[in-house]
Amino acid sequence: MSKIYVSKEANSHLIKYLEEQGHKVSLMESKADIDPPISCHPDIYMCQLTPEAVFHGNPEKLGRDYPSHAIYNGCSTGKFFIHNLKITDSELLEAACGKGLITVHVPQGYSKCNIVVVDEDSIITSDMGIFRSALKAGLEVLLIEPKQVILHGYPYGFLGGASGRIGDTILFNGDLSKHSDFKEICRFISSRGLKTKYFTEYPLTDIGSIIQEKK
């Protein structure tokens, strides 16, 4: 059994699916005085460094405004650690380096929000800065169109924040088929020997990632 962290705002279809797969779902509550629309997002408080290791940050370190609440929003593929290293929390960066992860500096502080982790060498993003830096570092990157994910309280959200890898499946919170790059996304994931799961009952919604902690 593993524990899956999702926002308390996660859709019931997602929660039911995860529970039916035998996972224990942990619904994240707000732990800090930050902007309410993202205050329950797991990727604000923790970072999945490897499939087995989740770094849990200290909510007291988080500030209300960006970039002070993005200090734990780094993205690890299990091989690369991608973040704006100028703002990364020192303890998180030390933990990433301790795991032997290759650090990749990008301009974007909301790195995990902006990245769908496919495998240790492959990601999907709509952020041009992440795209360029990740390519330079040696990752395979699919660049997609932005602004097609809901984030209540903001003009739009990000596909990374609406996703997570659970086993051999890349799971999306909402109807991925409505994304303009749907076919390319599915093809990219399939080419890595992985499956895609999404929910047609509701639109793609950024909930601060789907994070798995294996026990």
C-alpha positions in Angstrom: 0.0 0.0 0.0 1.1 3.6 -0.6 -0.1 6.9 0.6 -1.3 9.4 -2.1 -1.3 13.1 -1.2 -3.9 15.2 -3.0 -5.6 18.5 -2.2 -8.8 18.4 -0.2 -10.3 20.0 -3.3 -9.6 16.9 -5.4 -12.5 15.6 -7.4 -14.4 12.5 -5.9 -13.8 10.6 -9.2 -10.0 10.8 -8.6 -10.2 9.9 -5.0 -12.4 6.9 -5.7 -10.1 5.7 -8.4 -7.1 5.9 -6.1 -8.8 4.1 -3.3 -10.0 1.4 -5.6 -6.4 0.8 -6.7 -5.6 0.1 -3.1 -4.0 3.3 -2.1 -4.5 5.3 1.1 -5.5 8.8 0.1 -4.4 11.7 2.3 -6.3 14.9 1.7 -4.1 18.0 2.2 -5.4 20.8 4.3 -4.0 24.3 4.4 -0.9 24.4 6.6 0.3 28.0 6.1 -0.9 31.5 5.6 -0.6 31.6 1.8 -2.9 32.4 -1.1 -6.1 30.3 -0.4 -6.4 28.8 -4.0 -3.1 26.9 -3.5 -3.0 26.6 0.2 -4.0 22.9 0.1 -1.7 21.9 -2.8 0.7 19.1 -1.8 3.5 20.4 -4.1 3.6 23.6 -2.0 4.6 21.5 1.1 6.5 18.5 -0.2 8.6 17.3 -3.1 8.8 13.7 -4.4 12.5 13.2 -4.8 12.4 9.5 -5.9 9.6 7.0 -6.2 10.4 5.9 -2.6 11.3 9.2 -1.0 9.2 12.3 -0.4 10.7 15.4 1.2 8.3 17.0 3.7 9.0 20.7 4.1 8.4 23.0 7.1 5.2 25.0 6.5 6.5 27.7 8.8 9.1 28.6 6.2 6.5 29.5 3.6 5.6 33.0 2.9 2.2 34.2 1.6 3.5 35.5 -1.8 5.6 34.1 -4.6 8.4 33.1 -4.6 8.4 32.6 -0.8 5.7 29.8 -1.0 7.4 28.1 -4.0 10.6 27.0 -2.1 9.5 23.3 -2.1 8.0 23.3 -5.6 11.0 21.7 -7.2 10.5 18.8 -9.6 12.4 15.6 -9.4 12.3 13.0 -12.1 14.3 10.6 -9.9 17.4 11.5 -11.9 17.1 15.3 -12.4 16.1 17.9 -9.9 14.5 20.9 -11.7 13.8 24.2 -10.0 14.7 27.8 -9.7 17.7 27.0 -7.6 17.9 30.6 -6.4 14.8 30.1 -4.3 15.0 26.4 -3.5 14.9 25.7 0.3 18.4 24.8 1.4 17.3 21.6 3.1 15.4 20.4 0.0 18.4 21.1 -2.2 20.7 19.2 0.2 18.3 16.3 0.2 18.2 16.3 -3.6 21.9 16.4 -3.9 22.1 13.6 -1.3 20.1 11.4 -3.6 22.5 12.1 -6.4 20.1 14.0 -8.4 21.4 16.2 -11.2 20.4 19.8 -10.6 18.8 21.8 -13.4 18.3 25.5 -12.9 15.2 27.1 -14.5 13.7 30.6 -14.2 10.3 29.1 -13.1 9.8 28.8 -9.3 6.6 26.8 -9.8 8.6 24.0 -11.4 6.5 21.0 -10.3 3.3 22.8 -11.2 4.7 23.2 -14.7 6.1 19.7 -15.2 4.4 16.4 -15.9 7.0 13.8 -14.9 6.8 10.8 -17.3 10.0 9.0 -16.3 13.5 9.9 -15.1 14.6 11.2 -18.5 11.2 12.5 -19.9 8.9 15.4 -19.0 6.1 17.4 -20.4 5.8 21.2 -19.9 4.2 24.3 -21.3 7.0 26.5 -19.9 9.6 27.6 -22.5 12.3 28.3 -19.9 11.9 24.8 -18.4 11.8 23.4 -22.0 15.1 25.0 -23.0 17.0 24.2 -19.8 15.7 20.6 -19.6 16.7 19.9 -23.2 20.2 21.3 -22.5 20.5 19.1 -19.5 19.7 16.0 -21.7 16.1 15.3 -20.9 13.5 14.4 -23.5 10.8 17.1 -23.4 7.4 17.5 -24.9 6.4 21.2 -25.2 2.7 21.7 -25.1 0.3 24.7 -25.3 -0.4 26.5 -22.0 -3.6 27.9 -20.4 -5.8 24.8 -20.7 -6.0 23.8 -17.1 -8.3 25.3 -14.5 -6.9 26.7 -11.2 -9.7 28.3 -9.2 -8.7 31.9 -8.2 -6.2 32.2 -11.0 -6.5 32.8 -14.8 -5.3 29.3 -15.4 -3.3 26.4 -13.9 -0.7 24.0 -15.1 -0.8 20.4 -16.4 2.0 19.3 -14.0 -0.2 20.4 -11.1 -3.1 18.3 -12.5 -1.0 15.1 -12.7 1.1 12.5 -11.1 2.7 9.2 -11.9 1.3 6.2 -10.0 3.1 3.0 -10.9 3.1 2.6 -14.7 0.3 5.1 -15.2 0.4 8.9 -15.7 -2.7 10.1 -13.9 -4.5 13.3 -14.9 -7.0 15.1 -12.7 -9.8 15.8 -15.3 -10.5 15.4 -19.0 -7.2 15.3 -20.8 -9.0 14.6 -24.1 -10.0 18.2 -24.3 -6.4 19.4 -24.3 -5.3 20.6 -27.7 -2.2 18.5 -27.5 -4.0 15.4 -26.3 -2.8 13.0 -29.0 0.8 14.2 -28.7 0.7 13.8 -24.9 -0.7 10.3 -25.1 1.8 9.3 -27.7 4.7 10.7 -25.7 3.6 8.7 -22.6 3.0 5.5 -24.5 6.4 5.7 -26.2 7.9 5.4 -22.7 5.9 2.2 -22.1 3.4 3.9 -19.8 -0.3 4.2 -19.6 -2.5 7.3 -19.4 -5.5 7.7 -17.1 -7.9 10.7 -17.0 -11.5 11.5 -16.1 -14.0 12.7 -18.7 -16.5 13.7 -16.0 -14.8 17.1 -15.2 -12.3 19.5 -16.7 -8.6 19.4 -16.2 -7.9 21.0 -12.9 -4.7 22.0 -11.1 -4.8 20.5 -7.6 -1.1 20.9 -6.8 0.1 17.5 -8.1 -0.7 13.9 -7.1 2.2 12.7 -4.9 2.8 9.1 -4.0 4.7 8.1 -0.9 5.5 4.4 -0.9 5.6 2.6 2.5 
